[in-house]
Amino acid sequence: MTQNKIVAHYQDGNLFKGITNDFSPNKELFHLFERAAQEDNRPLTLKMDGLKGLFYVKDYDGNPSYHEQKEFDPSRPLAGRKIKVIFKDGELMVGTTNGYQPNRPGFFLVPADANSNNERCFVVSSAATEIAFI
């Protein structure tokens, strides 16, 4: 089973970093093996309730001095529809999606910036103040 390096970001500001192999947008819970935990440690059980987004990352720490571009590279082919998300905390994400539907709890977004530390993100729709195709 594929293991994904993620940062679970909650609307209250809590962050959990680790690996998951059982996240599903349709389930209330998923498990996270914290990055600092020993192999014999049990995973954390995390709830979807209160989640802002599940960020699938290249590196847990990223590059704090890098400012992610919010525009699309015209030379790079796109998969999906262009979309922007403004979260309740003011964060703006711009990218593409194949699965946004207003009646679903969330959707996956691939950032417009290929150099972003985020490979993709599961955006929880209720954590956003605005979601719009662009």
N, CA, C and O atoms as CSV, one atom per row, in Angstrom:
chain,resi,resn,atom,element,x,y,z
A,1,MET,N,N,0.842,-1.182,0.000
A,1,MET,CA,C,0.000,0.000,0.000
A,1,MET,C,C,0.890,1.250,0.000
A,1,MET,O,O,1.924,1.279,0.668
A,2,THR,N,N,0.495,2.254,-0.733
A,2,THR,CA,C,1.279,3.477,-0.844
A,2,THR,C,C,1.233,4.271,0.456
A,2,THR,O,O,0.178,4.438,1.068
A,3,GLN,N,N,2.404,4.754,0.859
A,3,GLN,CA,C,2.479,5.623,2.028
A,3,GLN,C,C,2.729,7.040,1.536
A,3,GLN,O,O,3.600,7.278,0.699
A,4,ASN,N,N,1.961,7.965,2.062
A,4,ASN,CA,C,2.058,9.355,1.644
A,4,ASN,C,C,2.581,10.218,2.777
A,4,ASN,O,O,2.098,10.143,3.907
A,5,LYS,N,N,3.575,11.038,2.463
A,5,LYS,CA,C,4.133,11.997,3.420
A,5,LYS,C,C,3.184,13.193,3.453
A,5,LYS,O,O,2.991,13.875,2.447
A,6,ILE,N,N,2.596,13.436,4.622
A,6,ILE,CA,C,1.573,14.477,4.705
A,6,ILE,C,C,1.775,15.405,5.894
A,6,ILE,O,O,2.466,15.090,6.862
A,7,VAL,N,N,1.136,16.570,5.770
A,7,VAL,CA,C,0.955,17.480,6.895
A,7,VAL,C,C,-0.555,17.681,7.010
A,7,VAL,O,O,-1.193,18.220,6.106
A,8,ALA,N,N,-1.113,17.241,8.131
A,8,ALA,CA,C,-2.536,17.442,8.405
A,8,ALA,C,C,-2.659,18.778,9.124
A,8,ALA,O,O,-2.172,18.939,10.243
A,9,HIS,N,N,-3.309,19.726,8.476
A,9,HIS,CA,C,-3.435,21.088,9.011
A,9,HIS,C,C,-4.885,21.293,9.427
A,9,HIS,O,O,-5.800,21.206,8.609
A,10,TYR,N,N,-5.075,21.566,10.708
A,10,TYR,CA,C,-6.419,21.783,11.233
A,10,TYR,C,C,-6.753,23.267,11.276
A,10,TYR,O,O,-5.864,24.117,11.323
A,11,GLN,N,N,-8.046,23.562,11.260
A,11,GLN,CA,C,-8.506,24.950,11.255
A,11,GLN,C,C,-8.117,25.695,12.528
A,11,GLN,O,O,-8.026,26.922,12.522
A,12,ASP,N,N,-7.888,24.964,13.617
A,12,ASP,CA,C,-7.479,25.608,14.866
A,12,ASP,C,C,-5.973,25.852,14.934
A,12,ASP,O,O,-5.464,26.339,15.944
A,13,GLY,N,N,-5.258,25.512,13.855
A,13,GLY,CA,C,-3.823,25.746,13.790
A,13,GLY,C,C,-2.966,24.536,14.111
A,13,GLY,O,O,-1.761,24.559,13.860
A,14,ASN,N,N,-3.550,23.483,14.657
A,14,ASN,CA,C,-2.772,22.279,14.949
A,14,ASN,C,C,-2.261,21.636,13.670
A,14,ASN,O,O,-2.964,21.570,12.662
A,15,LEU,N,N,-1.012,21.161,13.736
A,15,LEU,CA,C,-0.370,20.477,12.609
A,15,LEU,C,C,0.110,19.111,13.066
A,15,LEU,O,O,0.619,18.959,14.177
A,16,PHE,N,N,-0.056,18.124,12.206
A,16,PHE,CA,C,0.468,16.790,12.452
A,16,PHE,C,C,1.211,16.368,11.199
A,16,PHE,O,O,0.663,16.415,10.097
A,17,LYS,N,N,2.479,15.948,11.371
A,17,LYS,CA,C,3.313,15.565,10.233
A,17,LYS,C,C,3.648,14.088,10.333
A,17,LYS,O,O,4.027,13.587,11.392
A,18,GLY,N,N,3.501,13.400,9.205
A,18,GLY,CA,C,3.821,11.983,9.209
A,18,GLY,C,C,3.399,11.302,7.928
A,18,GLY,O,O,3.295,11.920,6.869
A,19,ILE,N,N,3.158,10.010,8.056
A,19,ILE,CA,C,2.815,9.183,6.901
A,19,ILE,C,C,1.447,8.559,7.127
A,19,ILE,O,O,1.132,8.092,8.222
A,20,THR,N,N,0.650,8.559,6.082
A,20,THR,CA,C,-0.640,7.878,6.137
A,20,THR,C,C,-0.746,6.950,4.940
A,20,THR,O,O,-0.161,7.194,3.884
A,21,ASN,N,N,-1.504,5.887,5.129
A,21,ASN,CA,C,-1.773,4.994,4.002
A,21,ASN,C,C,-3.249,4.622,3.943
A,21,ASN,O,O,-3.643,3.716,3.209
A,22,ASP,N,N,-4.070,5.341,4.734
A,22,ASP,CA,C,-5.490,4.989,4.725
A,22,ASP,C,C,-6.434,6.197,4.651
A,22,ASP,O,O,-7.607,6.086,5.010
A,23,PHE,N,N,-5.934,7.340,4.193
A,23,PHE,CA,C,-6.815,8.501,4.074
A,23,PHE,C,C,-7.803,8.285,2.940
A,23,PHE,O,O,-7.437,7.848,1.849
A,24,SER,N,N,-9.055,8.597,3.218
A,24,SER,CA,C,-10.099,8.589,2.199
A,24,SER,C,C,-11.038,9.751,2.493
A,24,SER,O,O,-11.477,9.910,3.632
A,25,PRO,N,N,-11.354,10.561,1.496
A,25,PRO,CA,C,-12.256,11.697,1.722
A,25,PRO,C,C,-13.631,11.284,2.245
A,25,PRO,O,O,-14.350,12.100,2.823
A,26,ASN,N,N,-13.992,10.023,2.043
A,26,ASN,CA,C,-15.317,9.552,2.440
A,26,ASN,C,C,-15.359,8.951,3.838
A,26,ASN,O,O,-16.416,8.514,4.293
A,27,LYS,N,N,-14.216,8.926,4.525
A,27,LYS,CA,C,-14.171,8.348,5.867
A,27,LYS,C,C,-14.002,9.455,6.905
A,27,LYS,O,O,-13.397,10.490,6.628
A,28,GLU,N,N,-14.541,9.228,8.099
A,28,GLU,CA,C,-14.471,10.200,9.195
A,28,GLU,C,C,-13.091,10.254,9.843
A,28,GLU,O,O,-12.712,11.280,10.409
A,29,LEU,N,N,-12.337,9.154,9.764
A,29,LEU,CA,C,-11.047,9.023,10.443
A,29,LEU,C,C,-9.977,8.528,9.486
A,29,LEU,O,O,-10.273,7.891,8.475
A,30,PHE,N,N,-8.721,8.831,9.820
A,30,PHE,CA,C,-7.578,8.232,9.139
A,30,PHE,C,C,-6.441,8.148,10.143
A,30,PHE,O,O,-6.513,8.738,11.221
A,31,HIS,N,N,-5.399,7.419,9.792
A,31,HIS,CA,C,-4.289,7.192,10.717
A,31,HIS,C,C,-3.021,7.851,10.204
A,31,HIS,O,O,-2.772,7.927,9.001
A,32,LEU,N,N,-2.226,8.324,11.158
A,32,LEU,CA,C,-0.983,9.012,10.831
A,32,LEU,C,C,0.128,8.469,11.726
A,32,LEU,O,O,0.020,8.492,12.952
A,33,PHE,N,N,1.186,7.985,11.104
A,33,PHE,CA,C,2.389,7.610,11.830
A,33,PHE,C,C,3.260,8.855,11.862
A,33,PHE,O,O,3.765,9.292,10.828
A,34,GLU,N,N,3.437,9.427,13.050
A,34,GLU,CA,C,4.200,10.668,13.156
A,34,GLU,C,C,5.634,10.464,12.710
A,34,GLU,O,O,6.223,9.406,12.930
A,35,ARG,N,N,6.191,11.490,12.079
A,35,ARG,CA,C,7.532,11.381,11.511
A,35,ARG,C,C,8.594,11.127,12.562
A,35,ARG,O,O,9.600,10.483,12.264
A,36,ALA,N,N,8.407,11.610,13.779
A,36,ALA,CA,C,9.404,11.443,14.833
A,36,ALA,C,C,9.203,10.147,15.622
A,36,ALA,O,O,10.022,9.808,16.476
A,37,ALA,N,N,8.128,9.431,15.341
A,37,ALA,CA,C,7.815,8.231,16.114
A,37,ALA,C,C,8.735,7.071,15.738
A,37,ALA,O,O,9.250,6.998,14.623
A,38,GLN,N,N,8.922,6.187,16.680
A,38,GLN,CA,C,9.689,4.967,16.433
A,38,GLN,C,C,8.810,3.990,15.658
A,38,GLN,O,O,7.588,4.136,15.630
A,39,GLU,N,N,9.428,3.003,15.037
A,39,GLU,CA,C,8.683,2.052,14.213
A,39,GLU,C,C,7.621,1.290,14.991
A,39,GLU,O,O,6.594,0.920,14.423
A,40,ASP,N,N,7.848,1.046,16.280
A,40,ASP,CA,C,6.897,0.263,17.059
A,40,ASP,C,C,5.760,1.100,17.651
A,40,ASP,O,O,4.880,0.558,18.320
A,41,ASN,N,N,5.769,2.407,17.414
A,41,ASN,CA,C,4.701,3.263,17.937
A,41,ASN,C,C,3.416,3.067,17.156
A,41,ASN,O,O,3.427,2.734,15.971
A,42,ARG,N,N,2.319,3.280,17.846
A,42,ARG,CA,C,1.007,3.182,17.208
A,42,ARG,C,C,0.700,4.495,16.488
A,42,ARG,O,O,1.186,5.555,16.882
A,43,PRO,N,N,-0.098,4.417,15.442
A,43,PRO,CA,C,-0.440,5.652,14.724
A,43,PRO,C,C,-1.440,6.496,15.509
A,43,PRO,O,O,-2.178,5.993,16.357
A,44,LEU,N,N,-1.442,7.777,15.206
A,44,LEU,CA,C,-2.482,8.669,15.720
A,44,LEU,C,C,-3.739,8.444,14.895
A,44,LEU,O,O,-3.659,8.192,13.693
A,45,THR,N,N,-4.879,8.533,15.525
A,45,THR,CA,C,-6.146,8.505,14.807
A,45,THR,C,C,-6.601,9.950,14.684
A,45,THR,O,O,-6.863,10.614,15.687
A,46,LEU,N,N,-6.695,10.430,13.462
A,46,LEU,CA,C,-7.085,11.819,13.203
A,46,LEU,C,C,-8.483,11.866,12.608
A,46,LEU,O,O,-8.886,10.988,11.845
A,47,LYS,N,N,-9.211,12.910,12.977
A,47,LYS,CA,C,-10.578,13.096,12.496
A,47,LYS,C,C,-10.610,14.079,11.333
A,47,LYS,O,O,-9.787,14.990,11.243
A,48,MET,N,N,-11.561,13.874,10.464
A,48,MET,CA,C,-11.794,14.834,9.376
A,48,MET,C,C,-12.406,16.128,9.924
A,48,MET,O,O,-12.176,17.208,9.379
A,49,ASP,N,N,-13.176,16.012,10.992
A,49,ASP,CA,C,-13.835,17.168,11.586
A,49,ASP,C,C,-12.798,18.205,12.017
A,49,ASP,O,O,-11.895,17.897,12.795
A,50,GLY,N,N,-12.928,19.418,11.517
A,50,GLY,CA,C,-12.011,20.501,11.869
A,50,GLY,C,C,-10.773,20.588,10.995
A,50,GLY,O,O,-9.964,21.502,11.159
A,51,LEU,N,N,-10.614,19.654,10.071
A,51,LEU,CA,C,-9.451,19.652,9.183
A,51,LEU,C,C,-9.564,20.787,8.164
A,51,LEU,O,O,-10.630,21.013,7.591
A,52,LYS,N,N,-8.467,21.488,7.950
A,52,LYS,CA,C,-8.381,22.520,6.907
A,52,LYS,C,C,-8.002,21.855,5.592
A,52,LYS,O,O,-8.647,22.056,4.564
A,53,GLY,N,N,-6.951,21.066,5.650
A,53,GLY,CA,C,-6.474,20.386,4.457
A,53,GLY,C,C,-5.441,19.343,4.817
A,53,GLY,O,O,-4.814,19.392,5.875
A,54,LEU,N,N,-5.282,18.410,3.918
A,54,LEU,CA,C,-4.267,17.381,4.049
A,54,LEU,C,C,-3.267,17.643,2.932
A,54,LEU,O,O,-3.563,17.434,1.755
A,55,PHE,N,N,-2.076,18.104,3.317
A,55,PHE,CA,C,-1.067,18.537,2.364
A,55,PHE,C,C,-0.069,17.408,2.129
A,55,PHE,O,O,0.637,16.995,3.048
A,56,TYR,N,N,-0.015,16.920,0.915
A,56,TYR,CA,C,0.935,15.884,0.522
A,56,TYR,C,C,2.209,16.616,0.114
A,56,TYR,O,O,2.229,17.332,-0.887
A,57,VAL,N,N,3.271,16.433,0.898
A,57,VAL,CA,C,4.462,17.262,0.754
A,57,VAL,C,C,5.670,16.481,0.250
A,57,VAL,O,O,5.760,15.261,0.390
A,58,LYS,N,N,6.599,17.237,-0.343
A,58,LYS,CA,C,7.884,16.675,-0.764
A,58,LYS,C,C,8.809,16.562,0.436
A,58,LYS,O,O,9.559,15.596,0.573
A,59,ASP,N,N,8.744,17.575,1.310
A,59,ASP,CA,C,9.614,17.656,2.474
A,59,ASP,C,C,8.801,18.219,3.644
A,59,ASP,O,O,8.031,19.164,3.464
A,60,TYR,N,N,8.965,17.651,4.829
A,60,TYR,CA,C,8.178,18.112,5.977
A,60,TYR,C,C,8.432,19.566,6.343
A,60,TYR,O,O,7.517,20.262,6.783
A,61,ASP,N,N,9.664,20.032,6.168
A,61,ASP,CA,C,10.008,21.388,6.582
A,61,ASP,C,C,9.884,22.408,5.462
A,61,ASP,O,O,9.746,23.601,5.731
A,62,GLY,N,N,9.931,21.966,4.218
A,62,GLY,CA,C,9.832,22.887,3.096
A,62,GLY,C,C,10.969,23.891,3.097
A,62,GLY,O,O,12.000,23.678,3.735
A,63,ASN,N,N,10.775,24.977,2.384
A,63,ASN,CA,C,11.752,26.062,2.324
A,63,ASN,C,C,11.040,27.329,2.791
A,63,ASN,O,O,10.316,27.951,2.014
A,64,PRO,N,N,11.238,27.719,4.054
A,64,PRO,CA,C,10.508,28.874,4.596
A,64,PRO,C,C,10.710,30.175,3.820
A,64,PRO,O,O,9.853,31.058,3.877
A,65,SER,N,N,11.824,30.313,3.096
A,65,SER,CA,C,12.074,31.557,2.361
A,65,SER,C,C,11.463,31.543,0.954
A,65,SER,O,O,11.488,32.560,0.262
A,66,TYR,N,N,10.917,30.400,0.529
A,66,TYR,CA,C,10.325,30.307,-0.809
A,66,TYR,C,C,8.895,30.837,-0.779
A,66,TYR,O,O,8.113,30.495,0.108
A,67,HIS,N,N,8.564,31.672,-1.754
A,67,HIS,CA,C,7.209,32.205,-1.878
A,67,HIS,C,C,6.551,31.548,-3.086
A,67,HIS,O,O,6.956,31.766,-4.228
A,68,GLU,N,N,5.546,30.752,-2.816
A,68,GLU,CA,C,4.868,29.995,-3.860
A,68,GLU,C,C,4.195,30.928,-4.869
A,68,GLU,O,O,3.528,31.893,-4.496
A,69,GLN,N,N,4.383,30.620,-6.142
A,69,GLN,CA,C,3.762,31.391,-7.213
A,69,GLN,C,C,2.280,31.041,-7.297
A,69,GLN,O,O,1.908,29.881,-7.121
A,70,LYS,N,N,1.455,32.006,-7.556
A,70,LYS,CA,C,0.008,31.803,-7.640
A,70,LYS,C,C,-0.489,31.904,-9.078
A,70,LYS,O,O,-1.687,32.050,-9.322
A,71,GLU,N,N,0.448,31.825,-10.032
A,71,GLU,CA,C,0.092,31.892,-11.449
A,71,GLU,C,C,0.555,30.622,-12.141
A,71,GLU,O,O,1.471,29.945,-11.674
A,72,PHE,N,N,-0.082,30.309,-13.248
A,72,PHE,CA,C,0.243,29.110,-14.005
A,72,PHE,C,C,1.349,29.397,-15.006
A,72,PHE,O,O,1.382,30.463,-15.621
A,73,ASP,N,N,2.244,28.449,-15.164
A,73,ASP,CA,C,3.305,28.524,-16.168
A,73,ASP,C,C,2.673,28.170,-17.515
A,73,ASP,O,O,2.220,27.040,-17.697
A,74,PRO,N,N,2.634,29.118,-18.469
A,74,PRO,CA,C,1.973,28.852,-19.751
A,74,PRO,C,C,2.637,27.738,-20.558
A,74,PRO,O,O,2.009,27.174,-21.455
A,75,SER,N,N,3.890,27.413,-20.257
A,75,SER,CA,C,4.577,26.357,-21.004
A,75,SER,C,C,4.330,24.967,-20.406
A,75,SER,O,O,4.726,23.959,-20.990
A,76,ARG,N,N,3.687,24.917,-19.259
A,76,ARG,CA,C,3.439,23.637,-18.586
A,76,ARG,C,C,2.014,23.167,-18.871
A,76,ARG,O,O,1.063,23.911,-18.635
A,77,PRO,N,N,1.853,21.938,-19.377
A,77,PRO,CA,C,0.496,21.440,-19.638
A,77,PRO,C,C,-0.284,21.257,-18.332
A,77,PRO,O,O,0.285,20.898,-17.302
A,78,LEU,N,N,-1.570,21.504,-18.393
A,78,LEU,CA,C,-2.418,21.397,-17.211
A,78,LEU,C,C,-3.300,20.164,-17.289
A,78,LEU,O,O,-3.739,19.755,-18.363
A,79,ALA,N,N,-3.547,19.586,-16.127
A,79,ALA,CA,C,-4.506,18.487,-16.021
A,79,ALA,C,C,-5.615,18.959,-15.096
A,79,ALA,O,O,-5.369,19.231,-13.921
A,80,GLY,N,N,-6.808,19.058,-15.602
A,80,GLY,CA,C,-7.924,19.501,-14.778
A,80,GLY,C,C,-8.271,20.959,-15.000
A,80,GLY,O,O,-7.746,21.618,-15.898
A,81,ARG,N,N,-9.165,21.443,-14.159
A,81,ARG,CA,C,-9.638,22.828,-14.251
A,81,ARG,C,C,-8.888,23.711,-13.271
A,81,ARG,O,O,-8.549,23.289,-12.165
A,82,LYS,N,N,-8.632,24.948,-13.693
A,82,LYS,CA,C,-7.979,25.920,-12.812
A,82,LYS,C,C,-8.956,26.334,-11.713
A,82,LYS,O,O,-10.141,26.561,-11.958
A,83,ILE,N,N,-8.416,26.424,-10.490
A,83,ILE,CA,C,-9.264,26.747,-9.347
A,83,ILE,C,C,-8.472,27.557,-8.328
A,83,ILE,O,O,-7.254,27.413,-8.216
A,84,LYS,N,N,-9.173,28.404,-7.591
A,84,LYS,CA,C,-8.527,29.110,-6.478
A,84,LYS,C,C,-9.347,28.860,-5.219
A,84,LYS,O,O,-10.570,28.720,-5.258
A,85,VAL,N,N,-8.631,28.810,-4.108
A,85,VAL,CA,C,-9.249,28.579,-2.805
A,85,VAL,C,C,-8.724,29.636,-1.844
A,85,VAL,O,O,-7.516,29.854,-1.751
A,86,ILE,N,N,-9.624,30.284,-1.139
A,86,ILE,CA,C,-9.233,31.165,-0.042
A,86,ILE,C,C,-9.767,30.521,1.236
A,86,ILE,O,O,-10.974,30.370,1.423
A,87,PHE,N,N,-8.832,30.148,2.105
A,87,PHE,CA,C,-9.207,29.518,3.364
A,87,PHE,C,C,-9.662,30.567,4.370
A,87,PHE,O,O,-9.390,31.757,4.210
A,88,LYS,N,N,-10.351,30.116,5.398
A,88,LYS,CA,C,-10.834,31.010,6.455
A,88,LYS,C,C,-9.697,31.748,7.146
A,88,LYS,O,O,-9.899,32.844,7.670
A,89,ASP,N,N,-8.488,31.154,7.152
A,89,ASP,CA,C,-7.341,31.818,7.785
A,89,ASP,C,C,-6.635,32.790,6.844
A,89,ASP,O,O,-5.616,33.377,7.209
A,90,GLY,N,N,-7.179,32.966,5.616
A,90,GLY,CA,C,-6.625,33.923,4.664
A,90,GLY,C,C,-5.667,33.332,3.648
A,90,GLY,O,O,-5.299,34.010,2.689
A,91,GLU,N,N,-5.253,32.084,3.833
A,91,GLU,CA,C,-4.325,31.468,2.879
A,91,GLU,C,C,-4.996,31.307,1.520
A,91,GLU,O,O,-6.156,30.905,1.427
A,92,LEU,N,N,-4.247,31.628,0.470
A,92,LEU,CA,C,-4.707,31.478,-0.908
A,92,LEU,C,C,-3.963,30.327,-1.557
A,92,LEU,O,O,-2.735,30.263,-1.499
A,93,MET,N,N,-4.701,29.421,-2.172
A,93,MET,CA,C,-4.102,28.356,-2.978
A,93,MET,C,C,-4.673,28.452,-4.382
A,93,MET,O,O,-5.870,28.672,-4.569
A,94,VAL,N,N,-3.800,28.284,-5.366
A,94,VAL,CA,C,-4.203,28.291,-6.767
A,94,VAL,C,C,-3.650,27.024,-7.391
A,94,VAL,O,O,-2.492,26.668,-7.174
A,95,GLY,N,N,-4.482,26.347,-8.165
A,95,GLY,CA,C,-4.024,25.113,-8.792
A,95,GLY,C,C,-5.065,24.548,-9.726
A,95,GLY,O,O,-5.908,25.267,-10.264
A,96,THR,N,N,-4.989,23.244,-9.909
A,96,THR,CA,C,-5.947,22.553,-10.766
A,96,THR,C,C,-6.612,21.429,-9.979
A,96,THR,O,O,-6.059,20.906,-9.012
A,97,THR,N,N,-7.812,21.078,-10.424
A,97,THR,CA,C,-8.551,19.982,-9.808
A,97,THR,C,C,-9.331,19.227,-10.867
A,97,THR,O,O,-9.709,19.779,-11.901
A,98,ASN,N,N,-9.560,17.964,-10.589
A,98,ASN,CA,C,-10.430,17.148,-11.435
A,98,ASN,C,C,-11.719,16.794,-10.709
A,98,ASN,O,O,-12.609,16.169,-11.286
A,99,GLY,N,N,-11.822,17.195,-9.431
A,99,GLY,CA,C,-12.924,16.653,-8.661
A,99,GLY,C,C,-13.703,17.589,-7.777
A,99,GLY,O,O,-14.357,17.125,-6.843
A,100,TYR,N,N,-13.669,18.894,-8.020
A,100,TYR,CA,C,-14.444,19.771,-7.140
A,100,TYR,C,C,-15.920,19.720,-7.497
A,100,TYR,O,O,-16.315,19.933,-8.643
A,101,GLN,N,N,-16.718,19.431,-6.484
A,101,GLN,CA,C,-18.170,19.532,-6.584
A,101,GLN,C,C,-18.659,20.115,-5.266
A,101,GLN,O,O,-18.309,19.602,-4.203
A,102,PRO,N,N,-19.454,21.169,-5.310
A,102,PRO,CA,C,-19.866,21.863,-4.086
A,102,PRO,C,C,-20.545,20.973,-3.040
A,102,PRO,O,O,-20.485,21.273,-1.847
A,103,ASN,N,N,-21.178,19.902,-3.464
A,103,ASN,CA,C,-21.903,19.051,-2.520
A,103,ASN,C,C,-21.018,17.992,-1.856
A,103,ASN,O,O,-21.507,17.215,-1.036
A,104,ARG,N,N,-19.740,17.949,-2.191
A,104,ARG,CA,C,-18.819,16.985,-1.577
A,104,ARG,C,C,-18.024,17.669,-0.466
A,104,ARG,O,O,-17.881,18.891,-0.458
A,105,PRO,N,N,-17.502,16.863,0.480
A,105,PRO,CA,C,-16.782,17.462,1.615
A,105,PRO,C,C,-15.451,18.110,1.252
A,105,PRO,O,O,-14.939,18.935,2.009
A,106,GLY,N,N,-14.892,17.749,0.117
A,106,GLY,CA,C,-13.609,18.325,-0.277
A,106,GLY,C,C,-13.175,17.827,-1.637
A,106,GLY,O,O,-13.919,17.136,-2.333
A,107,PHE,N,N,-11.938,18.197,-2.011
A,107,PHE,CA,C,-11.422,17.838,-3.329
A,107,PHE,C,C,-9.905,17.941,-3.312
A,107,PHE,O,O,-9.322,18.599,-2.450
A,108,PHE,N,N,-9.279,17.284,-4.273
A,108,PHE,CA,C,-7.830,17.361,-4.410
A,108,PHE,C,C,-7.457,18.502,-5.345
A,108,PHE,O,O,-8.115,18.736,-6.359
A,109,LEU,N,N,-6.390,19.207,-4.983
A,109,LEU,CA,C,-5.873,20.334,-5.752
A,109,LEU,C,C,-4.379,20.111,-5.960
A,109,LEU,O,O,-3.660,19.766,-5.023
A,110,VAL,N,N,-3.917,20.310,-7.189
A,110,VAL,CA,C,-2.485,20.283,-7.506
A,110,VAL,C,C,-2.055,21.733,-7.684
A,110,VAL,O,O,-2.625,22.437,-8.517
A,111,PRO,N,N,-1.061,22.201,-6.919
A,111,PRO,CA,C,-0.663,23.612,-6.985
A,111,PRO,C,C,-0.207,24.051,-8.377
A,111,PRO,O,O,0.369,23.267,-9.132
A,112,ALA,N,N,-0.474,25.314,-8.701
A,112,ALA,CA,C,-0.035,25.893,-9.974
A,112,ALA,C,C,1.485,25.940,-10.061
A,112,ALA,O,O,2.050,25.804,-11.146
A,113,ASP,N,N,2.143,26.129,-8.937
A,113,ASP,CA,C,3.602,26.253,-8.875
A,113,ASP,C,C,4.239,24.867,-8.789
A,113,ASP,O,O,4.110,24.184,-7.774
A,114,ALA,N,N,4.921,24.456,-9.848
A,114,ALA,CA,C,5.575,23.141,-9.876
A,114,ALA,C,C,6.677,23.028,-8.830
A,114,ALA,O,O,7.062,21.920,-8.457
A,115,ASN,N,N,7.189,24.158,-8.353
A,115,ASN,CA,C,8.244,24.151,-7.337
A,115,ASN,C,C,7.699,24.221,-5.912
A,115,ASN,O,O,8.471,24.314,-4.958
A,116,SER,N,N,6.398,24.177,-5.765
A,116,SER,CA,C,5.782,24.180,-4.441
A,116,SER,C,C,6.226,22.947,-3.665
A,116,SER,O,O,6.484,21.899,-4.257
A,117,ASN,N,N,6.315,23.067,-2.361
A,117,ASN,CA,C,6.597,21.900,-1.524
A,117,ASN,C,C,5.399,20.953,-1.486
A,117,ASN,O,O,5.546,19.774,-1.163
A,118,ASN,N,N,4.225,21.467,-1.812
A,118,ASN,CA,C,3.024,20.632,-1.849
A,118,ASN,C,C,2.923,19.932,-3.197
A,118,ASN,O,O,2.927,20.576,-4.246
A,119,GLU,N,N,2.833,18.606,-3.156
A,119,GLU,CA,C,2.598,17.862,-4.394
A,119,GLU,C,C,1.128,17.950,-4.777
A,119,GLU,O,O,0.775,18.088,-5.949
A,120,ARG,N,N,0.282,17.868,-3.757
A,120,ARG,CA,C,-1.162,18.035,-3.914
A,120,ARG,C,C,-1.732,18.277,-2.527
A,120,ARG,O,O,-1.045,18.124,-1.517
A,121,CYS,N,N,-2.993,18.655,-2.500
A,121,CYS,CA,C,-3.651,18.938,-1.223
A,121,CYS,C,C,-5.096,18.476,-1.313
A,121,CYS,O,O,-5.771,18.695,-2.319
A,122,PHE,N,N,-5.561,17.834,-0.247
A,122,PHE,CA,C,-6.994,17.597,-0.135
A,122,PHE,C,C,-7.553,18.786,0.622
A,122,PHE,O,O,-7.270,18.964,1.807
A,123,VAL,N,N,-8.339,19.593,-0.053
A,123,VAL,CA,C,-8.937,20.797,0.519
A,123,VAL,C,C,-10.287,20.420,1.120
A,123,VAL,O,O,-11.130,19.837,0.438
A,124,VAL,N,N,-10.493,20.747,2.382
A,124,VAL,CA,C,-11.795,20.554,3.016
A,124,VAL,C,C,-12.628,21.796,2.706
A,124,VAL,O,O,-12.296,22.901,3.134
A,125,SER,N,N,-13.695,21.602,1.969
A,125,SER,CA,C,-14.490,22.734,1.476
A,125,SER,C,C,-14.998,23.640,2.587
A,125,SER,O,O,-15.048,24.857,2.411
A,126,SER,N,N,-15.375,23.074,3.723
A,126,SER,CA,C,-15.913,23.891,4.818
A,126,SER,C,C,-14.852,24.770,5.475
A,126,SER,O,O,-15.193,25.656,6.260
A,127,ALA,N,N,-13.573,24.545,5.171
A,127,ALA,CA,C,-12.478,25.361,5.721
A,127,ALA,C,C,-12.190,26.579,4.848
A,127,ALA,O,O,-11.312,27.379,5.170
A,128,ALA,N,N,-12.927,26.723,3.745
A,128,ALA,CA,C,-12.684,27.818,2.798
A,128,ALA,C,C,-13.810,28.841,2.839
A,128,ALA,O,O,-14.972,28.512,3.079
A,129,THR,N,N,-13.433,30.086,2.598
A,129,THR,CA,C,-14.443,31.141,2.456
A,129,THR,C,C,-14.816,31.335,0.991
A,129,THR,O,O,-15.891,31.843,0.674
A,130,GLU,N,N,-13.908,30.921,0.097
A,130,GLU,CA,C,-14.172,31.059,-1.341
A,130,GLU,C,C,-13.496,29.927,-2.098
A,130,GLU,O,O,-12.329,29.610,-1.865
A,131,ILE,N,N,-14.248,29.327,-3.005
A,131,ILE,CA,C,-13.724,28.326,-3.936
A,131,ILE,C,C,-14.297,28.705,-5.292
A,131,ILE,O,O,-15.515,28.780,-5.456
A,132,ALA,N,N,-13.418,28.945,-6.269
A,132,ALA,CA,C,-13.909,29.400,-7.572
A,132,ALA,C,C,-13.025,28.883,-8.696
A,132,ALA,O,O,-11.799,28.859,-8.582
A,133,PHE,N,N,-13.665,28.470,-9.777
A,133,PHE,CA,C,-12.917,28.138,-10.987
A,133,PHE,C,C,-12.424,29.443,-11.602
A,133,PHE,O,O,-13.125,30.455,-11.575
A,134,ILE,N,N,-11.218,29.413,-12.154
A,134,ILE,CA,C,-10.645,30.624,-12.750
A,134,ILE,C,C,-10.271,30.375,-14.202
A,134,ILE,O,O,-9.773,31.278,-14.874
